[in-house]
Amino acid sequence: MSTVPNFKLNTGSLMPAVGLGCWGGFTKEDRVQAESWILAALNAGYRHVDTAWLYGTEPYVRGAIKQSGVPREEIWITTKLPWHHPGNRTVEQSLDESLRNLGTDYVNLYLLHWPQVIDWPDVDVDFVREIKARDQPTFNETWAGMEEMYKKGKAKNIGVSNFSIKTLEQLLTTANIVPAVNQVELHPYLAQEELKAYCDSKGIVLEAYTPTGYGDVRSDPLIVELAAKYKVSPAQVVLAWHLARGIVIVPKSANAERQKENINLPMLEPEDVKRIMALNRGQRLCNKPDANNVVHGWTVAQLGW
């Protein structure tokens, strides 16, 4: 079984390759439970937490870290600029709000959560389901604000999320700083081989959300077969497959035993890595296009998916 490796980013920073996804659910009642399971993960040895303004769990990350007694400098904190803040507040104003929520003066990684900008009521709501995208500001303009946060030291690394080859190429026409990370949906049914190769060529580390592919992937006969072979859970097989490809993973689990499993992974034989790759079918399980091929206000063509 492996220990959690570190992957080197293009800034020289060492990022723990396994983190805890801190999505807390759609309701305040769900989110308030997050502090206890984030604390359990820190106590189990996690040193990488992945949250976002949109998740509503930044304050609970702060509380869990405080209770854990683990020094701030030993914990990698990622948070994200939400898709409705560009245009109605500066990047710095948004990051400062997240820093207050987190109780820290810097984050290790700040991600531009989505390439599109949407309208969202700037009030305390659980989640907005009717999403309308707008054209301004462009993500190129927003990225310039992200770069300033890197220069000021408020974000030790900056990156993007849900970007494709198309949107990355557009971003790089004006970017002075190449993103350190691109966080996308990625699992055996959506292996993202072309995007992985492109990011590798640009020095961008690819990071997977929904890394185990829910029960759809975990119940796949091949994954079940390999779990028996390695004497681990199906989730551990899938997570080990990501690490074998050099991909950072942020599985979310509120269960203490599964949290421990997710940072104790087998080393897969190269042939088994290839067999899992063959499951790829380009299938999105988390952010799926609707009947009009639209995802959160943008068409699949606009997203480059």
Secondary structure, 3 states (H helix, E strand, C coil): CECCCEEECCCCCEEECECEECCCCCCHHHHCCHHHHHHHHHHHCCCEEECCHHHCCHHHHHHHHHHHCCCHHHCEEEEEECCCCECCECHHHHHHHHHHHHCCCCECEEEECCCCEEECCCCCCCCCCCCEEECCCCHHHHHHHHHHHHHHCCECCEEEECCCHHHHHHHHCCCCCCCCEEEEECECCECCHHHHHHHHHHCCEEEEECCCCHHHHHCCHHHHHHHHHHCCCHHHHHHHHHHHCCCEECCCCCCHHHHHHHCCECCCCHHHHHHHHCCCCCCCCCCCCCCCCEECCEEHHHHCC
